[in-house]
Amino acid sequence: MCPVADVRSLSGHALAGDRIVRQIFFDIAGISNPKHEPIVVCAGVITHPDKQWKLLREYLLGMVDEYVPVEHRAGFAFHATELFSGGKVFPRDKFDREWRWRVLDELVSIPEKFDLPIVWGRTPREMVEPGGYLAPTTPLLVTPPRVVHAQMISFTVACAAAEYWMNQVAEPDEIAQMIMENDDQSRAFIRYVQRYLSDPFFNSRFSEQYRVFRLSRIMYPIQFEEKTDSSALQVADVCAFVLKRWCMNKPEIDRFYKPIEPFLVNSLKTDAISASSSEGQSA
């Protein structure tokens, strides 16, 4: 592992650490029809690249070889929604529910198999007030769509949990890099959020109740990638899907929630907007 002693925060000050030894993979669920998905969830899994990346990659590739039809294997990525309900790759007439759910069982077992902490945040869409704010890189007022605004809030809570975990568990000289599935609609706004949380020019102005959201153990900027057959983004996808349905009190979700519950860094008992400060402090 090579030290990266020249890594700096946005202000030019040294970050609280100088070794990139953690990667946090994020995915977001609950962004389609608000009538069907009233809650937006952002979930991330914390990995150790040197110790886990190769083994996790091989495990996911092995799942592709075992479960995915040959004609779909190139560049394939598991999506929890399709496994739960059926879809193009796993149509219901060829892959019955119990078969698909057994694959989903294996995916939700990955945090236990690899000891992956899970950070997350949730936001009910109906509680998000439309409005604009100044982008950190321009003097312009930007107004994200309501669904993107909900993603930004959920991401903020998940970041606070990740920062908490880094401070409590990681070695003092470790820092983390964040990776999220690429989304053209929300990518710029997610970067804005991390900029506000990371840059002392902005976060030094946070009121006492919001100081928990300051980031000092996580590199800026977040990276965006596509899901692939070997990416840990697939694990983040299944965690976000399960947590979204759990928040919505959907039937039969306990089967998939119970395996990941012990690995949740933070436990949200009320909505993200009203609980974000207190949950961040007690994550």
PLY file of the C-alpha trace (Angstrom):
ply
format ascii 1.0
element vertex 283
property float x
property float y
property float z
element edge 282
property int vertex1
property int vertex2
end_header
0.00 0.00 0.00
1.48 3.34 -1.01
1.04 6.36 1.25
-0.53 9.41 -0.36
0.88 12.09 1.89
0.03 14.86 -0.58
-3.73 14.29 -0.32
-5.43 17.47 0.83
-8.87 18.69 1.61
-10.52 21.35 -0.54
-9.09 24.11 1.65
-5.53 22.88 1.20
-5.30 21.53 4.74
-4.28 17.94 5.24
-7.08 15.43 5.58
-7.41 13.48 8.82
-5.35 10.61 7.38
-3.06 9.94 4.45
-3.78 6.37 3.33
-6.61 5.53 0.97
-7.56 2.18 2.45
-11.37 2.24 2.36
-13.81 2.46 -0.49
-17.49 3.14 0.09
-19.86 2.04 -2.67
-23.22 3.85 -2.75
-26.47 3.19 -4.53
-29.88 4.87 -4.35
-33.32 3.26 -4.40
-36.81 4.71 -4.51
-36.54 7.18 -7.37
-39.23 5.93 -9.74
-42.98 6.57 -9.44
-43.52 8.35 -6.08
-46.87 6.59 -5.63
-45.04 3.27 -5.56
-41.79 4.48 -3.99
-42.50 7.30 -1.52
-39.16 6.92 0.28
-35.70 7.51 -1.19
-32.88 5.47 0.34
-29.15 5.89 -0.14
-27.07 2.94 1.07
-23.34 2.34 1.03
-21.07 -0.60 1.84
-17.62 0.07 3.27
-14.88 -2.11 1.81
-11.15 -2.58 2.29
-9.71 -2.68 -1.27
-6.45 -4.42 -0.40
-8.07 -7.15 1.70
-11.48 -7.58 0.12
-11.59 -6.29 -3.46
-10.21 -9.39 -5.22
-12.20 -11.87 -3.13
-15.42 -9.90 -3.49
-14.86 -9.54 -7.23
-14.31 -13.29 -7.62
-17.39 -14.04 -5.53
-19.64 -11.83 -7.67
-18.20 -13.25 -10.89
-18.85 -16.73 -9.54
-22.49 -15.79 -8.91
-22.79 -14.57 -12.49
-21.39 -17.87 -13.80
-23.73 -19.87 -11.59
-27.01 -18.01 -12.06
-26.97 -15.88 -15.20
-27.79 -17.32 -18.64
-24.72 -17.38 -20.88
-26.13 -14.88 -23.36
-26.49 -12.24 -20.62
-23.20 -12.69 -18.76
-21.05 -10.10 -20.56
-21.08 -6.97 -18.42
-23.97 -8.28 -16.35
-24.83 -6.79 -12.95
-27.37 -8.11 -10.47
-30.29 -5.79 -9.72
-32.33 -6.54 -6.62
-35.54 -5.24 -8.19
-35.38 -7.77 -11.00
-34.55 -10.66 -8.70
-37.40 -9.74 -6.39
-40.08 -9.23 -9.06
-38.73 -10.83 -12.23
-37.59 -9.10 -15.38
-35.85 -9.37 -18.73
-32.93 -11.56 -17.62
-34.94 -13.51 -15.05
-38.50 -13.71 -16.46
-41.10 -15.17 -14.15
-42.09 -17.93 -16.57
-38.55 -19.34 -16.54
-37.32 -18.40 -13.08
-39.92 -18.79 -10.37
-40.04 -16.56 -7.31
-38.33 -18.98 -4.94
-35.40 -19.45 -7.35
-34.98 -15.68 -7.80
-35.28 -15.09 -4.06
-32.59 -17.67 -3.32
-30.22 -15.62 -5.46
-31.31 -12.52 -3.56
-30.67 -14.43 -0.31
-27.09 -14.99 -1.44
-26.61 -11.32 -2.28
-27.85 -10.13 1.12
-25.50 -12.63 2.77
-22.45 -10.86 1.30
-22.11 -8.23 4.07
-21.81 -11.07 6.60
-19.46 -13.14 4.42
-17.11 -10.17 3.91
-17.83 -8.22 7.11
-19.02 -5.12 5.25
-20.43 -2.23 7.32
-23.52 -0.60 5.78
-24.28 3.12 6.04
-27.54 4.59 4.88
-30.05 7.40 4.94
-33.70 7.70 3.99
-35.99 10.57 3.07
-39.77 10.56 2.53
-40.37 12.46 -0.69
-43.47 14.21 0.62
-41.39 15.93 3.29
-38.98 17.50 0.82
-39.79 21.13 0.14
-38.95 22.34 -3.37
-36.44 25.17 -3.43
-33.08 26.35 -4.67
-29.68 27.07 -3.18
-26.37 28.49 -4.31
-24.13 25.95 -6.00
-20.66 25.93 -4.40
-18.89 26.30 -7.73
-20.96 29.14 -9.20
-22.97 32.13 -7.96
-26.06 30.66 -9.60
-29.15 29.46 -7.80
-29.82 25.81 -8.61
-33.10 24.02 -8.00
-32.95 20.22 -8.01
-36.07 18.19 -8.77
-37.80 16.94 -5.62
-36.59 13.36 -6.15
-33.00 14.57 -6.51
-33.38 16.75 -3.43
-34.48 13.64 -1.52
-31.40 11.81 -2.82
-29.19 14.64 -1.58
-30.66 14.48 1.93
-30.40 10.68 2.10
-26.81 10.84 0.85
-25.96 13.44 3.52
-27.19 11.14 6.31
-25.29 8.17 4.85
-22.12 10.29 4.67
-22.47 11.25 8.33
-22.68 7.56 9.22
-19.61 6.82 7.07
-17.62 9.59 8.75
-18.69 8.26 12.15
-17.54 4.75 11.23
-14.19 6.04 9.95
-13.62 7.92 13.21
-14.67 5.02 15.44
-13.26 1.98 13.62
-10.70 2.88 10.96
-7.06 3.53 11.77
-6.23 7.24 12.34
-4.24 7.53 9.11
-6.91 5.95 6.92
-9.16 7.88 4.59
-11.96 6.71 2.33
-13.01 7.20 -1.27
-16.67 7.16 -2.25
-18.04 5.56 -5.42
-21.65 5.85 -6.59
-23.57 4.45 -9.52
-23.61 6.98 -12.33
-26.83 8.99 -12.69
-26.86 11.95 -15.05
-29.78 13.61 -13.26
-28.31 13.66 -9.76
-24.52 13.46 -10.30
-23.80 17.21 -10.14
-26.06 17.70 -7.11
-24.42 14.83 -5.21
-21.04 16.45 -5.87
-22.41 19.74 -4.55
-23.46 18.00 -1.35
-20.05 16.46 -0.78
-18.41 19.79 -1.51
-20.46 21.50 1.19
-19.80 18.71 3.68
-16.05 18.53 2.94
-14.95 22.11 2.43
-14.18 24.04 5.65
-15.18 27.24 3.85
-18.74 25.91 3.98
-18.88 23.38 6.82
-17.24 25.70 9.34
-20.47 27.71 9.16
-22.68 24.77 10.11
-24.72 25.32 13.24
-24.03 23.07 16.23
-26.75 20.56 15.36
-25.37 20.05 11.84
-21.66 19.78 12.65
-22.03 16.01 12.67
-22.23 16.23 8.88
-18.73 17.63 8.44
-16.46 15.26 6.50
-12.73 14.99 7.17
-12.02 11.28 6.57
-13.52 11.08 3.08
-11.84 12.30 -0.11
-13.41 14.78 -2.46
-14.74 14.32 -5.10
-16.97 11.27 -5.13
-16.43 9.02 -8.17
-19.22 7.76 -10.42
-19.15 4.35 -12.11
-21.44 1.95 -13.90
-22.43 -1.34 -12.31
-20.48 -4.26 -13.71
-20.38 -7.98 -13.09
-17.63 -7.52 -10.49
-18.50 -4.24 -8.82
-19.44 -3.84 -5.15
-22.08 -1.41 -6.40
-24.22 -4.54 -6.77
-24.05 -5.09 -3.02
-24.99 -1.46 -2.40
-27.90 -1.92 -4.81
-29.36 -4.83 -2.89
-28.89 -3.06 0.45
-30.65 0.07 -0.80
-33.49 -2.00 -2.24
-34.02 -3.99 0.95
-33.82 -0.93 3.20
-36.29 0.95 1.00
-38.84 -1.84 1.25
-38.21 -2.22 4.97
-38.86 1.50 5.46
-42.11 1.07 3.51
-43.13 -1.89 5.73
-43.50 -4.12 2.70
-44.52 -7.74 3.29
-41.96 -10.52 3.10
-39.00 -8.13 3.36
-37.81 -9.43 6.75
-36.32 -12.43 4.96
-33.82 -10.08 3.28
-33.56 -7.41 5.96
-32.52 -9.68 8.82
-29.20 -10.76 7.24
-28.03 -7.16 6.76
-29.41 -5.70 9.99
-26.34 -6.56 12.15
-24.10 -4.66 9.73
-26.00 -1.37 9.73
-23.78 1.37 11.11
-26.74 3.66 11.77
-30.31 2.83 12.69
-32.96 5.30 11.54
-36.15 5.03 13.56
-37.85 8.17 12.25
-37.73 10.04 8.98
-34.39 11.37 7.80
-35.35 15.04 7.88
-36.39 15.20 11.53
-33.84 12.65 12.75
-30.78 13.51 10.68
-28.95 15.39 13.41
-29.64 13.06 16.32
-29.10 9.91 14.27
-25.81 11.21 12.95
-24.57 11.83 16.48
-25.61 8.39 17.71
-24.84 6.43 14.55
0 1
1 2
2 3
3 4
4 5
5 6
6 7
7 8
8 9
9 10
10 11
11 12
12 13
13 14
14 15
15 16
16 17
17 18
18 19
19 20
20 21
21 22
22 23
23 24
24 25
25 26
26 27
27 28
28 29
29 30
30 31
31 32
32 33
33 34
34 35
35 36
36 37
37 38
38 39
39 40
40 41
41 42
42 43
43 44
44 45
45 46
46 47
47 48
48 49
49 50
50 51
51 52
52 53
53 54
54 55
55 56
56 57
57 58
58 59
59 60
60 61
61 62
62 63
63 64
64 65
65 66
66 67
67 68
68 69
69 70
70 71
71 72
72 73
73 74
74 75
75 76
76 77
77 78
78 79
79 80
80 81
81 82
82 83
83 84
84 85
85 86
86 87
87 88
88 89
89 90
90 91
91 92
92 93
93 94
94 95
95 96
96 97
97 98
98 99
99 100
100 101
101 102
102 103
103 104
104 105
105 106
106 107
107 108
108 109
109 110
110 111
111 112
112 113
113 114
114 115
115 116
116 117
117 118
118 119
119 120
120 121
121 122
122 123
123 124
124 125
125 126
126 127
127 128
128 129
129 130
130 131
131 132
132 133
133 134
134 135
135 136
136 137
137 138
138 139
139 140
140 141
141 142
142 143
143 144
144 145
145 146
146 147
147 148
148 149
149 150
150 151
151 152
152 153
153 154
154 155
155 156
156 157
157 158
158 159
159 160
160 161
161 162
162 163
163 164
164 165
165 166
166 167
167 168
168 169
169 170
170 171
171 172
172 173
173 174
174 175
175 176
176 177
177 178
178 179
179 180
180 181
181 182
182 183
183 184
184 185
185 186
186 187
187 188
188 189
189 190
190 191
191 192
192 193
193 194
194 195
195 196
196 197
197 198
198 199
199 200
200 201
201 202
202 203
203 204
204 205
205 206
206 207
207 208
208 209
209 210
210 211
211 212
212 213
213 214
214 215
215 216
216 217
217 218
218 219
219 220
220 221
221 222
222 223
223 224
224 225
225 226
226 227
227 228
228 229
229 230
230 231
231 232
232 233
233 234
234 235
235 236
236 237
237 238
238 239
239 240
240 241
241 242
242 243
243 244
244 245
245 246
246 247
247 248
248 249
249 250
250 251
251 252
252 253
253 254
254 255
255 256
256 257
257 258
258 259
259 260
260 261
261 262
262 263
263 264
264 265
265 266
266 267
267 268
268 269
269 270
270 271
271 272
272 273
273 274
274 275
275 276
276 277
277 278
278 279
279 280
280 281
281 282
